[in-house]
Amino acid sequence: MKFTQYFEVMRLRPDRSAIEIEWIQRVIEHPIKEIVQQDGRIRRWAAIEEANGRYLRVILLSDGETIHNAFFDRSFTL
Amino acid sequence: MKIKYFQDTDTLYIEFRTVDVVETKDYDEDTYIDLDAKGRVCGITIEHAKERADIPAFSYEQIAA
């Protein structure tokens, strides 16, 4: 699993440290929605039961495997 | 306030205050805003910073009262 420097720093923040890597992996493998950004980066979402069903957004670089960002997305809509 | 620039992804992170972030919202595809428990902005992430924020040029100026 590859991470960007931004992800490595941000994951230390309290709101991000609660996000399990396993949850991120789950979103990557079983998203309920995917959007490819204009810059080629990929957004994927899935609900995380262990986090009260909140939707986790994961952003991958355009290589489709490097994790750049992950946060709970309160404004998510299908 | 802290400013971090990540060269590998050309990402700029500006932390206004060191407080617990409770929500991250996107303003547009390349701009993320972190909010605290009271909904106040406490951080901003700017992607593709070189073209959008004139990185690495940076200056700070305090204007006297």
Backbone of each chain as nested JSON, in Angstrom:
{
  "chains": [
    {"id": "A", "residues": [
      {"number": 1, "name": "MET", "atoms": {"N": [0.847, -1.191, 0.0], "CA": [0.0, 0.0, 0.0], "C": [0.891, 1.252, 0.0]}},
      {"number": 2, "name": "LYS", "atoms": {"N": [0.608, 2.176, -0.908], "CA": [1.444, 3.374, -1.021], "C": [0.668, 4.61, -0.539]}},
      {"number": 3, "name": "PHE", "atoms": {"N": [1.405, 5.54, 0.052], "CA": [0.785, 6.753, 0.582], "C": [1.562, 7.985, 0.113]}},
      {"number": 4, "name": "THR", "atoms": {"N": [0.866, 9.087, -0.031], "CA": [1.557, 10.345, -0.322], "C": [2.058, 10.945, 0.994]}},
      {"number": 5, "name": "GLN", "atoms": {"N": [2.964, 11.915, 0.871], "CA": [3.472, 12.6, 2.069], "C": [2.324, 13.3, 2.81]}},
      {"number": 6, "name": "TYR", "atoms": {"N": [1.426, 13.894, 2.064], "CA": [0.284, 14.584, 2.667], "C": [-0.525, 13.617, 3.526]}},
      {"number": 7, "name": "PHE", "atoms": {"N": [-0.792, 12.44, 2.978], "CA": [-1.567, 11.458, 3.735], "C": [-0.825, 11.063, 5.014]}},
      {"number": 8, "name": "GLU", "atoms": {"N": [0.482, 10.841, 4.891], "CA": [1.283, 10.411, 6.046], "C": [1.234, 11.45, 7.174]}},
      {"number": 9, "name": "VAL", "atoms": {"N": [1.244, 12.724, 6.806], "CA": [1.184, 13.779, 7.822], "C": [-0.226, 13.918, 8.374]}},
      {"number": 10, "name": "MET", "atoms": {"N": [-1.211, 13.932, 7.496], "CA": [-2.584, 14.165, 7.938], "C": [-3.138, 13.021, 8.784]}},
      {"number": 11, "name": "ARG", "atoms": {"N": [-2.625, 11.813, 8.549], "CA": [-3.159, 10.678, 9.309], "C": [-2.81, 10.776, 10.786]}},
      {"number": 12, "name": "LEU", "atoms": {"N": [-1.852, 11.632, 11.139], "CA": [-1.477, 11.82, 12.539], "C": [-2.47, 12.715, 13.269]}},
      {"number": 13, "name": "ARG", "atoms": {"N": [-3.287, 13.435, 12.511], "CA": [-4.251, 14.344, 13.124], "C": [-5.37, 13.537, 13.794]}},
      {"number": 14, "name": "PRO", "atoms": {"N": [-5.881, 13.993, 14.942], "CA": [-6.874, 13.199, 15.679], "C": [-8.075, 12.741, 14.853]}},
      {"number": 15, "name": "ASP", "atoms": {"N": [-8.599, 13.616, 14.0], "CA": [-9.787, 13.233, 13.219], "C": [-9.458, 12.19, 12.171]}},
      {"number": 16, "name": "ARG", "atoms": {"N": [-8.2, 12.114, 11.774], "CA": [-7.807, 11.148, 10.743], "C": [-7.238, 9.866, 11.351]}},
      {"number": 17, "name": "SER", "atoms": {"N": [-6.651, 9.984, 12.534], "CA": [-6.012, 8.801, 13.122], "C": [-7.039, 7.733, 13.498]}},
      {"number": 18, "name": "ALA", "atoms": {"N": [-8.301, 8.152, 13.647], "CA": [-9.352, 7.187, 13.976], "C": [-9.758, 6.346, 12.767]}},
      {"number": 19, "name": "ILE", "atoms": {"N": [-9.293, 6.754, 11.609], "CA": [-9.653, 6.035, 10.383], "C": [-8.694, 4.864, 10.18]}},
      {"number": 20, "name": "GLU", "atoms": {"N": [-9.229, 3.669, 10.254], "CA": [-8.413, 2.459, 10.121], "C": [-7.977, 2.273, 8.658]}},
      {"number": 21, "name": "ILE", "atoms": {"N": [-6.755, 1.822, 8.504], "CA": [-6.267, 1.536, 7.151], "C": [-7.148, 0.463, 6.492]}},
      {"number": 22, "name": "GLU", "atoms": {"N": [-7.627, -0.451, 7.303], "CA": [-8.491, -1.519, 6.767], "C": [-9.787, -0.937, 6.183]}},
      {"number": 23, "name": "TRP", "atoms": {"N": [-10.288, 0.142, 6.794], "CA": [-11.496, 0.784, 6.258], "C": [-11.185, 1.411, 4.895]}},
      {"number": 24, "name": "ILE", "atoms": {"N": [-10.011, 2.032, 4.82], "CA": [-9.613, 2.654, 3.554], "C": [-9.515, 1.587, 2.461]}},
      {"number": 25, "name": "GLN", "atoms": {"N": [-8.913, 0.467, 2.822], "CA": [-8.783, -0.637, 1.87], "C": [-10.155, -1.105, 1.402]}},
      {"number": 26, "name": "ARG", "atoms": {"N": [-11.106, -1.141, 2.344], "CA": [-12.467, -1.581, 2.017], "C": [-13.117, -0.626, 1.006]}},
      {"number": 27, "name": "VAL", "atoms": {"N": [-12.912, 0.67, 1.231], "CA": [-13.48, 1.67, 0.308], "C": [-12.871, 1.509, -1.087]}},
      {"number": 28, "name": "ILE", "atoms": {"N": [-11.561, 1.278, -1.117], "CA": [-10.881, 1.134, -2.406], "C": [-11.41, -0.084, -3.168]}},
      {"number": 29, "name": "GLU", "atoms": {"N": [-11.622, -1.156, -2.429], "CA": [-12.018, -2.414, -3.088], "C": [-13.517, -2.526, -3.343]}},
      {"number": 30, "name": "HIS", "atoms": {"N": [-14.323, -1.897, -2.47], "CA": [-15.771, -2.033, -2.61], "C": [-16.482, -0.676, -2.501]}},
      {"number": 31, "name": "PRO", "atoms": {"N": [-16.171, 0.228, -3.404], "CA": [-16.832, 1.544, -3.334], "C": [-18.294, 1.46, -3.788]}},
      {"number": 32, "name": "ILE", "atoms": {"N": [-19.106, 2.342, -3.219], "CA": [-20.482, 2.433, -3.715], "C": [-20.596, 3.571, -4.736]}},
      {"number": 33, "name": "LYS", "atoms": {"N": [-19.524, 4.376, -4.82], "CA": [-19.508, 5.452, -5.814], "C": [-18.061, 5.772, -6.158]}},
      {"number": 34, "name": "GLU", "atoms": {"N": [-17.843, 6.094, -7.412], "CA": [-16.5, 6.503, -7.835], "C": [-16.609, 7.681, -8.784]}},
      {"number": 35, "name": "ILE", "atoms": {"N": [-15.734, 8.662, -8.59], "CA": [-15.651, 9.8, -9.504], "C": [-14.182, 10.011, -9.854]}},
      {"number": 36, "name": "VAL", "atoms": {"N": [-13.894, 10.156, -11.128], "CA": [-12.54, 10.493, -11.546], "C": [-12.477, 12.002, -11.725]}},
      {"number": 37, "name": "GLN", "atoms": {"N": [-11.561, 12.625, -10.998], "CA": [-11.428, 14.081, -11.051], "C": [-10.789, 14.515, -12.367]}},
      {"number": 38, "name": "GLN", "atoms": {"N": [-10.825, 15.813, -12.608], "CA": [-10.221, 16.357, -13.833], "C": [-8.729, 16.071, -13.901]}},
      {"number": 39, "name": "ASP", "atoms": {"N": [-8.074, 16.008, -12.739], "CA": [-6.631, 15.741, -12.719], "C": [-6.31, 14.252, -12.731]}},
      {"number": 40, "name": "GLY", "atoms": {"N": [-7.329, 13.425, -12.88], "CA": [-7.115, 11.982, -12.964], "C": [-7.154, 11.26, -11.631]}},
      {"number": 41, "name": "ARG", "atoms": {"N": [-7.176, 12.037, -10.539], "CA": [-7.269, 11.394, -9.23], "C": [-8.658, 10.788, -9.071]}},
      {"number": 42, "name": "ILE", "atoms": {"N": [-8.718, 9.772, -8.237], "CA": [-9.949, 8.973, -8.144], "C": [-10.555, 9.09, -6.752]}},
      {"number": 43, "name": "ARG", "atoms": {"N": [-11.828, 9.447, -6.713], "CA": [-12.556, 9.509, -5.439], "C": [-13.427, 8.273, -5.305]}},
      {"number": 44, "name": "ARG", "atoms": {"N": [-13.372, 7.643, -4.165], "CA": [-14.255, 6.511, -3.902], "C": [-14.872, 6.658, -2.519]}},
      {"number": 45, "name": "TRP", "atoms": {"N": [-16.095, 6.19, -2.401], "CA": [-16.812, 6.265, -1.137], "C": [-17.401, 4.904, -0.765]}},
      {"number": 46, "name": "ALA", "atoms": {"N": [-17.511, 4.687, 0.54], "CA": [-18.275, 3.55, 1.059], "C": [-18.647, 3.867, 2.499]}},
      {"number": 47, "name": "ALA", "atoms": {"N": [-19.739, 3.276, 2.954], "CA": [-20.166, 3.455, 4.342], "C": [-19.34, 2.537, 5.234]}},
      {"number": 48, "name": "ILE", "atoms": {"N": [-18.98, 3.044, 6.407], "CA": [-18.204, 2.254, 7.362], "C": [-19.095, 1.958, 8.574]}},
      {"number": 49, "name": "GLU", "atoms": {"N": [-19.501, 0.726, 8.702], "CA": [-20.416, 0.341, 9.791], "C": [-19.84, 0.665, 11.158]}},
      {"number": 50, "name": "GLU", "atoms": {"N": [-18.537, 0.378, 11.324], "CA": [-17.895, 0.599, 12.63], "C": [-17.859, 2.08, 13.006]}},
      {"number": 51, "name": "ALA", "atoms": {"N": [-18.108, 2.945, 12.05], "CA": [-18.105, 4.388, 12.303], "C": [-19.529, 4.929, 12.154]}},
      {"number": 52, "name": "ASN", "atoms": {"N": [-20.476, 4.191, 12.679], "CA": [-21.894, 4.583, 12.661], "C": [-22.43, 4.79, 11.253]}},
      {"number": 53, "name": "GLY", "atoms": {"N": [-21.876, 4.033, 10.304], "CA": [-22.387, 4.09, 8.941], "C": [-22.0, 5.331, 8.176]}},
      {"number": 54, "name": "ARG", "atoms": {"N": [-21.063, 6.103, 8.729], "CA": [-20.647, 7.315, 8.012], "C": [-19.908, 6.941, 6.732]}},
      {"number": 55, "name": "TYR", "atoms": {"N": [-19.945, 7.857, 5.785], "CA": [-19.309, 7.594, 4.495], "C": [-17.864, 8.089, 4.502]}},
      {"number": 56, "name": "LEU", "atoms": {"N": [-16.98, 7.162, 4.18], "CA": [-15.559, 7.496, 4.098], "C": [-15.213, 7.783, 2.643]}},
      {"number": 57, "name": "ARG", "atoms": {"N": [-14.602, 8.938, 2.426], "CA": [-14.124, 9.275, 1.084], "C": [-12.615, 8.999, 1.025]}},
      {"number": 58, "name": "VAL", "atoms": {"N": [-12.199, 8.281, 0.018], "CA": [-10.778, 8.011, -0.201], "C": [-10.405, 8.594, -1.553]}},
      {"number": 59, "name": "ILE", "atoms": {"N": [-9.292, 9.313, -1.582], "CA": [-8.808, 9.871, -2.841], "C": [-7.483, 9.204, -3.191]}},
      {"number": 60, "name": "LEU", "atoms": {"N": [-7.465, 8.594, -4.366], "CA": [-6.263, 7.941, -4.876], "C": [-5.642, 8.809, -5.952]}},
      {"number": 61, "name": "LEU", "atoms": {"N": [-4.321, 8.73, -6.061], "CA": [-3.676, 9.402, -7.193], "C": [-4.085, 8.697, -8.481]}},
      {"number": 62, "name": "SER", "atoms": {"N": [-3.734, 9.29, -9.6], "CA": [-4.188, 8.763, -10.884], "C": [-3.615, 7.383, -11.206]}},
      {"number": 63, "name": "ASP", "atoms": {"N": [-2.61, 6.947, -10.413], "CA": [-2.099, 5.584, -10.617], "C": [-3.078, 4.532, -10.106]}},
      {"number": 64, "name": "GLY", "atoms": {"N": [-4.108, 4.997, -9.388], "CA": [-5.146, 4.081, -8.911], "C": [-4.772, 3.284, -7.68]}},
      {"number": 65, "name": "GLU", "atoms": {"N": [-3.591, 3.558, -7.099], "CA": [-3.201, 2.777, -5.924], "C": [-2.604, 3.601, -4.788]}},
      {"number": 66, "name": "THR", "atoms": {"N": [-2.051, 4.769, -5.085], "CA": [-1.44, 5.568, -4.021], "C": [-2.516, 6.363, -3.29]}},
      {"number": 67, "name": "ILE", "atoms": {"N": [-2.58, 6.184, -1.962], "CA": [-3.613, 6.849, -1.166], "C": [-3.151, 8.258, -0.812]}},
      {"number": 68, "name": "HIS", "atoms": {"N": [-3.99, 9.226, -1.145], "CA": [-3.626, 10.631, -0.94], "C": [-4.458, 11.291, 0.148]}},
      {"number": 69, "name": "ASN", "atoms": {"N": [-5.703, 10.869, 0.302], "CA": [-6.564, 11.521, 1.281], "C": [-7.675, 10.557, 1.698]}},
      {"number": 70, "name": "ALA", "atoms": {"N": [-8.122, 10.695, 2.93], "CA": [-9.24, 9.887, 3.414], "C": [-9.891, 10.624, 4.575]}},
      {"number": 71, "name": "PHE", "atoms": {"N": [-11.185, 10.851, 4.44], "CA": [-11.908, 11.532, 5.528], "C": [-13.388, 11.201, 5.45]}},
      {"number": 72, "name": "PHE", "atoms": {"N": [-14.069, 11.349, 6.588], "CA": [-15.505, 11.105, 6.592], "C": [-16.221, 12.291, 5.949]}},
      {"number": 73, "name": "ASP", "atoms": {"N": [-17.063, 11.956, 4.996], "CA": [-17.673, 12.946, 4.123], "C": [-19.142, 13.114, 4.491]}},
      {"number": 74, "name": "ARG", "atoms": {"N": [-19.416, 14.125, 5.293], "CA": [-20.797, 14.325, 5.778], "C": [-21.744, 14.757, 4.667]}},
      {"number": 75, "name": "SER", "atoms": {"N": [-21.193, 15.348, 3.624], "CA": [-22.074, 15.861, 2.567], "C": [-22.238, 14.869, 1.421]}},
      {"number": 76, "name": "PHE", "atoms": {"N": [-21.815, 13.632, 1.651], "CA": [-21.906, 12.638, 0.58], "C": [-23.352, 12.357, 0.175]}},
      {"number": 77, "name": "THR", "atoms": {"N": [-23.58, 12.293, -1.136], "CA": [-24.863, 11.841, -1.67], "C": [-24.59, 10.89, -2.826]}},
      {"number": 78, "name": "LEU", "atoms": {"N": [-25.464, 9.941, -2.987], "CA": [-25.273, 8.956, -4.054], "C": [-25.454, 9.576, -5.441]}}
    ]},
    {"id": "B", "residues": [
      {"number": 1, "name": "MET", "atoms": {"N": [-0.146, 29.755, 13.222], "CA": [-0.47, 29.246, 11.891], "C": [0.723, 28.474, 11.334]}},
      {"number": 2, "name": "LYS", "atoms": {"N": [0.451, 27.368, 10.704], "CA": [1.506, 26.572, 10.084], "C": [1.177, 26.361, 8.606]}},
      {"number": 3, "name": "ILE", "atoms": {"N": [2.224, 26.397, 7.804], "CA": [2.064, 26.132, 6.37], "C": [2.957, 24.965, 5.996]}},
      {"number": 4, "name": "LYS", "atoms": {"N": [2.38, 23.966, 5.378], "CA": [3.17, 22.823, 4.919], "C": [2.953, 22.668, 3.409]}},
      {"number": 5, "name": "TYR", "atoms": {"N": [4.072, 22.402, 2.724], "CA": [3.967, 22.176, 1.284], "C": [4.549, 20.798, 0.954]}},
      {"number": 6, "name": "PHE", "atoms": {"N": [3.764, 20.002, 0.27], "CA": [4.149, 18.637, -0.062], "C": [4.516, 18.578, -1.542]}},
      {"number": 7, "name": "GLN", "atoms": {"N": [5.813, 18.42, -1.766], "CA": [6.298, 18.485, -3.14], "C": [5.795, 17.339, -4.006]}},
      {"number": 8, "name": "ASP", "atoms": {"N": [5.657, 16.166, -3.412], "CA": [5.339, 14.998, -4.244], "C": [3.99, 15.134, -4.951]}},
      {"number": 9, "name": "THR", "atoms": {"N": [3.046, 15.82, -4.311], "CA": [1.729, 15.974, -4.936], "C": [1.365, 17.431, -5.202]}},
      {"number": 10, "name": "ASP", "atoms": {"N": [2.313, 18.355, -4.928], "CA": [2.054, 19.784, -5.126], "C": [0.834, 20.228, -4.312]}},
      {"number": 11, "name": "THR", "atoms": {"N": [0.867, 19.812, -3.036], "CA": [-0.261, 20.085, -2.136], "C": [0.165, 21.057, -1.042]}},
      {"number": 12, "name": "LEU", "atoms": {"N": [-0.632, 22.087, -0.858], "CA": [-0.368, 23.087, 0.173], "C": [-1.38, 22.916, 1.3]}},
      {"number": 13, "name": "TYR", "atoms": {"N": [-0.868, 22.866, 2.529], "CA": [-1.776, 22.763, 3.678], "C": [-1.516, 23.926, 4.618]}},
      {"number": 14, "name": "ILE", "atoms": {"N": [-2.547, 24.688, 4.871], "CA": [-2.443, 25.839, 5.776], "C": [-3.296, 25.547, 7.001]}},
      {"number": 15, "name": "GLU", "atoms": {"N": [-2.623, 25.464, 8.144], "CA": [-3.342, 25.229, 9.403], "C": [-3.437, 26.551, 10.142]}},
      {"number": 16, "name": "PHE", "atoms": {"N": [-4.642, 27.053, 10.29], "CA": [-4.819, 28.357, 10.952], "C": [-4.647, 28.241, 12.459]}},
      {"number": 17, "name": "ARG", "atoms": {"N": [-5.278, 27.233, 13.015], "CA": [-5.209, 27.01, 14.464], "C": [-5.102, 25.516, 14.729]}},
      {"number": 18, "name": "THR", "atoms": {"N": [-4.341, 25.164, 15.777], "CA": [-4.206, 23.763, 16.139], "C": [-5.367, 23.377, 17.046]}},
      {"number": 19, "name": "VAL", "atoms": {"N": [-6.447, 22.973, 16.441], "CA": [-7.631, 22.529, 17.191], "C": [-8.118, 21.238, 16.536]}},
      {"number": 20, "name": "ASP", "atoms": {"N": [-9.025, 20.55, 17.222], "CA": [-9.548, 19.318, 16.66], "C": [-10.462, 19.613, 15.47]}},
      {"number": 21, "name": "VAL", "atoms": {"N": [-10.166, 18.98, 14.37], "CA": [-11.01, 19.103, 13.183], "C": [-12.153, 18.098, 13.296]}},
      {"number": 22, "name": "VAL", "atoms": {"N": [-13.369, 18.538, 13.06], "CA": [-14.494, 17.608, 13.134], "C": [-15.108, 17.326, 11.766]}},
      {"number": 23, "name": "GLU", "atoms": {"N": [-14.78, 18.158, 10.797], "CA": [-15.352, 17.944, 9.481], "C": [-14.456, 18.538, 8.399]}},
      {"number": 24, "name": "THR", "atoms": {"N": [-14.37, 17.818, 7.289], "CA": [-13.661, 18.33, 6.116], "C": [-14.661, 18.459, 4.981]}},
      {"number": 25, "name": "LYS", "atoms": {"N": [-14.702, 19.638, 4.373], "CA": [-15.612, 19.877, 3.249], "C": [-14.792, 20.281, 2.035]}},
      {"number": 26, "name": "ASP", "atoms": {"N": [-15.317, 20.004, 0.863], "CA": [-14.62, 20.498, -0.312], "C": [-15.316, 21.734, -0.859]}},
      {"number": 27, "name": "TYR", "atoms": {"N": [-14.52, 22.746, -1.117], "CA": [-15.03, 23.972, -1.714], "C": [-15.126, 23.772, -3.228]}},
      {"number": 28, "name": "ASP", "atoms": {"N": [-14.072, 23.189, -3.786], "CA": [-14.106, 22.72, -5.165], "C": [-13.227, 21.479, -5.231]}},
      {"number": 29, "name": "GLU", "atoms": {"N": [-12.971, 20.999, -6.41], "CA": [-12.268, 19.724, -6.542], "C": [-10.848, 19.771, -5.959]}},
      {"number": 30, "name": "ASP", "atoms": {"N": [-10.28, 20.946, -5.88], "CA": [-8.894, 21.069, -5.432], "C": [-8.739, 21.87, -4.143]}},
      {"number": 31, "name": "THR", "atoms": {"N": [-9.825, 22.119, -3.449], "CA": [-9.754, 22.923, -2.23], "C": [-10.596, 22.287, -1.121]}},
      {"number": 32, "name": "TYR", "atoms": {"N": [-9.924, 21.946, -0.035], "CA": [-10.617, 21.327, 1.1], "C": [-10.536, 22.244, 2.307]}},
      {"number": 33, "name": "ILE", "atoms": {"N": [-11.651, 22.336, 3.011], "CA": [-11.721, 23.222, 4.164], "C": [-12.005, 22.386, 5.411]}},
      {"number": 34, "name": "ASP", "atoms": {"N": [-11.148, 22.55, 6.423], "CA": [-11.337, 21.841, 7.687], "C": [-12.072, 22.745, 8.671]}},
      {"number": 35, "name": "LEU", "atoms": {"N": [-13.07, 22.174, 9.336], "CA": [-13.873, 22.935, 10.288], "C": [-13.754, 22.335, 11.685]}},
      {"number": 36, "name": "ASP", "atoms": {"N": [-13.83, 23.205, 12.703], "CA": [-13.827, 22.714, 14.077], "C": [-15.265, 22.46, 14.526]}},
      {"number": 37, "name": "ALA", "atoms": {"N": [-15.424, 22.145, 15.795], "CA": [-16.741, 21.765, 16.314], "C": [-17.765, 22.894, 16.203]}},
      {"number": 38, "name": "LYS", "atoms": {"N": [-17.284, 24.13, 16.143], "CA": [-18.197, 25.269, 16.033], "C": [-18.38, 25.727, 14.587]}},
      {"number": 39, "name": "GLY", "atoms": {"N": [-17.839, 24.948, 13.653], "CA": [-17.998, 25.281, 12.246], "C": [-17.038, 26.335, 11.75]}},
      {"number": 40, "name": "ARG", "atoms": {"N": [-16.022, 26.625, 12.551], "CA": [-15.044, 27.637, 12.147], "C": [-13.95, 27.003, 11.293]}},
      {"number": 41, "name": "VAL", "atoms": {"N": [-13.504, 27.752, 10.301], "CA": [-12.437, 27.243, 9.437], "C": [-11.131, 27.195, 10.232]}},
      {"number": 42, "name": "CYS", "atoms": {"N": [-10.486, 26.036, 10.241], "CA": [-9.205, 25.932, 10.961], "C": [-8.081, 25.422, 10.075]}},
      {"number": 43, "name": "GLY", "atoms": {"N": [-8.404, 25.058, 8.848], "CA": [-7.348, 24.631, 7.935], "C": [-7.858, 24.567, 6.512]}},
      {"number": 44, "name": "ILE", "atoms": {"N": [-6.937, 24.721, 5.573], "CA": [-7.292, 24.634, 4.151], "C": [-6.226, 23.825, 3.416]}},
      {"number": 45, "name": "THR", "atoms": {"N": [-6.675, 22.918, 2.578], "CA": [-5.773, 22.175, 1.694], "C": [-5.991, 22.658, 0.268]}},
      {"number": 46, "name": "ILE", "atoms": {"N": [-4.899, 22.975, -0.403], "CA": [-4.983, 23.432, -1.791], "C": [-4.145, 22.504, -2.661]}},
      {"number": 47, "name": "GLU", "atoms": {"N": [-4.802, 21.835, -3.577], "CA": [-4.096, 20.954, -4.505], "C": [-3.626, 21.751, -5.727]}},
      {"number": 48, "name": "HIS", "atoms": {"N": [-2.612, 21.22, -6.39], "CA": [-2.014, 21.881, -7.559], "C": [-1.631, 23.32, -7.203]}},
      {"number": 49, "name": "ALA", "atoms": {"N": [-0.894, 23.399, -6.11], "CA": [-0.615, 24.7, -5.502], "C": [0.272, 25.605, -6.36]}},
      {"number": 50, "name": "LYS", "atoms": {"N": [1.151, 25.016, -7.155], "CA": [2.071, 25.86, -7.934], "C": [1.328, 26.824, -8.842]}},
      {"number": 51, "name": "GLU", "atoms": {"N": [0.276, 26.33, -9.468], "CA": [-0.458, 27.202, -10.382], "C": [-1.53, 28.006, -9.659]}},
      {"number": 52, "name": "ARG", "atoms": {"N": [-1.958, 27.526, -8.492], "CA": [-3.077, 28.185, -7.832], "C": [-2.655, 29.112, -6.7]}},
      {"number": 53, "name": "ALA", "atoms": {"N": [-1.453, 28.916, -6.152], "CA": [-1.065, 29.716, -4.986], "C": [0.34, 30.297, -5.121]}},
      {"number": 54, "name": "ASP", "atoms": {"N": [0.887, 30.285, -6.316], "CA": [2.172, 30.924, -6.57], "C": [3.292, 30.358, -5.7]}},
      {"number": 55, "name": "ILE", "atoms": {"N": [3.217, 29.073, -5.413], "CA": [4.264, 28.385, -4.663], "C": [5.471, 28.193, -5.582]}},
      {"number": 56, "name": "PRO", "atoms": {"N": [6.74, 28.325, -5.127], "CA": [7.167, 28.449, -3.729], "C": [7.332, 29.886, -3.25]}},
      {"number": 57, "name": "ALA", "atoms": {"N": [7.011, 30.876, -4.071], "CA": [7.115, 32.259, -3.603], "C": [6.176, 32.469, -2.42]}},
      {"number": 58, "name": "PHE", "atoms": {"N": [6.69, 33.082, -1.385], "CA": [5.881, 33.281, -0.19], "C": [6.422, 34.473, 0.578]}},
      {"number": 59, "name": "SER", "atoms": {"N": [5.541, 35.304, 1.071], "CA": [5.991, 36.39, 1.938], "C": [4.945, 36.645, 3.019]}},
      {"number": 60, "name": "TYR", "atoms": {"N": [5.426, 37.134, 4.123], "CA": [4.538, 37.455, 5.238], "C": [4.809, 38.897, 5.633]}},
      {"number": 61, "name": "GLU", "atoms": {"N": [3.756, 39.631, 5.811], "CA": [3.937, 41.038, 6.154], "C": [2.939, 41.42, 7.228]}},
      {"number": 62, "name": "GLN", "atoms": {"N": [3.444, 41.982, 8.284], "CA": [2.536, 42.453, 9.334], "C": [2.399, 43.955, 9.214]}},
      {"number": 63, "name": "ILE", "atoms": {"N": [1.169, 44.395, 9.044], "CA": [0.923, 45.828, 8.879], "C": [0.698, 46.454, 10.25]}},
      {"number": 64, "name": "ALA", "atoms": {"N": [1.487, 47.414, 10.592], "CA": [1.388, 48.029, 11.916], "C": [0.041, 48.706, 12.112]}},
      {"number": 65, "name": "ALA", "atoms": {"N": [-0.447, 48.641, 13.346], "CA": [-1.745, 49.255, 13.66], "C": [-1.612, 50.769, 13.655]}}
    ]}
  ]
}
